[in-house]
Amino acid sequence: MNVIDGEHAADRLEGIIHAPSQVNDDGVDLTVGRVYRFEAGGQLDFGGGEFEAAEATALEPQLKDPSDDYGWWELDEGTYKLRYNESVETDPSDVVRMQPLPRLLDCGVTHPTLEWTGAEGHLETVIQVPSCGVALKENFRATRFQIRTREILD
């Protein structure tokens, strides 16, 4: 399996905000469109018949100045869910990988590296914010998205 270049990976994504900034040699930087705070725990069972997702509330970004075009999420320590602006549709044999960008880690924020096959729909992850908190601007680049495939691309 080979990692496909960023331009081919971008072809599988919808909702890219600014391709010249997001598309790289080895993938695409995903941008965050929504942040959710977990409010109540979910539940998991063996068969899935009693599954309930954790209750989460969307947080509204706040403008720092009324003339700003984009707002900020001021997050306290804790666990949050991110929904990216981008959605994906890949081939079932493709392996999708999402890993935090170094600048996210430099702010003390992390999310797991995720890898799975046959991705479709909105992309999401869970982040952990440190005790000092963090400010995140709408559409910030958080995650490198890559696709590994058996397909030979021109």
C-alpha positions as CSV (number, residue, x, y, z in Angstrom):
1,M,0.0,0.0,0.0
2,N,1.1,3.5,-0.8
3,V,0.2,6.9,0.5
4,I,-1.5,8.8,-2.3
5,D,-0.4,12.4,-2.9
6,G,-2.4,15.3,-1.4
7,E,-4.0,16.2,-4.7
8,H,-5.5,12.8,-5.2
9,A,-6.6,12.7,-1.5
10,A,-8.2,16.1,-2.0
11,D,-10.3,14.6,-4.9
12,R,-12.0,12.3,-2.3
13,L,-12.9,15.2,0.0
14,E,-15.8,17.7,-0.1
15,G,-15.7,21.0,1.7
16,I,-12.1,22.0,1.4
17,I,-11.9,25.7,2.4
18,H,-8.6,26.8,0.7
19,A,-6.8,24.1,-1.3
20,P,-3.5,26.0,-1.7
21,S,-3.1,26.1,2.1
22,Q,-4.5,22.6,2.9
23,V,-3.2,20.3,0.2
24,N,0.3,18.9,0.9
25,D,2.6,16.4,-0.9
26,D,1.4,13.6,1.3
27,G,-2.2,14.5,2.4
28,V,-4.7,17.3,3.2
29,D,-4.9,19.4,6.3
30,L,-8.4,19.2,7.7
31,T,-10.1,22.3,9.0
32,V,-12.5,22.5,12.0
33,G,-16.0,23.7,11.4
34,R,-17.7,22.7,14.7
35,V,-16.7,22.0,18.3
36,Y,-18.9,20.0,20.7
37,R,-18.8,19.7,24.5
38,F,-19.8,16.4,26.0
39,E,-22.7,16.8,28.4
40,A,-23.7,13.3,29.3
41,G,-22.2,9.9,28.9
42,G,-23.2,7.4,26.3
43,Q,-23.4,3.6,26.6
44,L,-22.0,0.7,24.7
45,D,-23.0,-3.0,24.8
46,F,-21.8,-6.1,23.0
47,G,-24.3,-6.3,20.2
48,G,-25.0,-2.6,19.6
49,G,-28.7,-2.8,20.3
50,E,-28.4,-0.7,23.5
51,F,-25.8,1.7,22.1
52,E,-26.4,5.4,22.9
53,A,-24.0,8.1,21.8
54,A,-22.8,10.6,24.4
55,E,-24.8,13.7,24.5
56,A,-22.9,16.7,23.1
57,T,-23.7,20.3,22.6
58,A,-22.3,22.4,19.8
59,L,-20.3,25.4,21.0
60,E,-20.7,28.7,19.2
61,P,-17.5,30.6,18.4
62,Q,-17.2,34.1,19.7
63,L,-15.9,37.1,17.8
64,K,-12.9,38.8,19.5
65,D,-13.8,42.0,17.6
66,P,-17.1,42.8,15.9
67,S,-15.3,43.4,12.6
68,D,-13.8,39.9,12.6
69,D,-15.0,37.4,10.0
70,Y,-14.3,34.4,12.2
71,G,-14.8,33.6,15.8
72,W,-12.9,31.7,18.4
73,W,-13.7,28.7,20.7
74,E,-12.1,29.3,24.1
75,L,-11.9,25.8,25.5
76,D,-11.2,24.9,29.1
77,E,-9.5,21.7,30.1
78,G,-11.5,18.6,29.0
79,T,-12.5,16.4,26.2
80,Y,-14.3,17.8,23.1
81,K,-15.5,16.5,19.8
82,L,-14.4,18.2,16.6
83,R,-16.3,18.0,13.3
84,Y,-14.2,18.9,10.3
85,N,-15.5,21.1,7.4
86,E,-14.5,18.3,5.1
87,S,-16.4,15.1,4.4
88,V,-15.0,12.1,2.5
89,E,-15.9,9.2,0.3
90,T,-13.2,6.6,-0.3
91,D,-13.0,3.2,-1.9
92,P,-13.7,0.3,0.6
93,S,-10.1,-0.9,0.2
94,D,-8.6,2.5,1.0
95,V,-7.1,3.0,4.4
96,V,-7.7,6.5,5.8
97,R,-5.4,8.0,8.4
98,M,-5.9,11.1,10.5
99,Q,-3.2,12.4,12.8
100,P,-2.8,15.7,14.7
101,L,-0.7,18.4,13.2
102,P,2.4,19.4,15.2
103,R,1.0,22.9,15.9
104,L,-2.0,21.3,17.6
105,L,0.4,19.4,19.8
106,D,2.5,22.6,20.4
107,C,-0.7,24.0,22.1
108,G,-0.9,21.0,24.4
109,V,-3.9,19.6,22.5
110,T,-4.0,16.1,21.2
111,H,-6.3,13.7,19.4
112,P,-5.7,10.0,18.7
113,T,-4.2,8.9,15.4
114,L,-7.1,7.2,13.6
115,E,-6.9,4.7,10.9
116,W,-9.8,2.8,9.2
117,T,-11.0,1.5,5.8
118,G,-13.8,2.6,3.6
119,A,-14.5,6.1,5.1
120,E,-17.7,8.0,4.1
121,G,-19.4,11.1,5.4
122,H,-18.4,13.8,7.9
123,L,-15.0,13.4,9.6
124,E,-14.8,13.8,13.3
125,T,-12.4,13.2,16.2
126,V,-12.1,13.8,19.9
127,I,-9.5,16.1,21.4
128,Q,-8.1,16.5,24.8
129,V,-7.4,20.1,26.0
130,P,-4.8,20.6,28.8
131,S,-5.4,22.4,32.1
132,C,-4.3,25.8,30.7
133,G,-7.0,25.6,28.0
134,V,-6.7,26.7,24.4
135,A,-8.2,29.2,21.9
136,L,-9.2,27.8,18.5
137,K,-10.2,30.0,15.6
138,E,-12.9,28.9,13.2
139,N,-11.6,26.8,10.3
140,F,-8.2,26.2,12.0
141,R,-6.1,23.4,10.5
142,A,-5.9,20.6,13.0
143,T,-5.3,17.3,11.4
144,R,-3.4,15.7,8.5
145,F,-5.6,13.4,6.4
146,Q,-4.0,10.7,4.3
147,I,-5.1,7.8,2.2
148,R,-3.2,4.6,1.6
149,T,-4.4,2.6,-1.4
150,R,-3.6,-0.5,-3.4
151,E,-4.8,1.4,-6.5
152,I,-2.1,2.6,-9.0
153,L,-2.7,6.3,-9.7
154,D,-1.3,8.3,-12.7
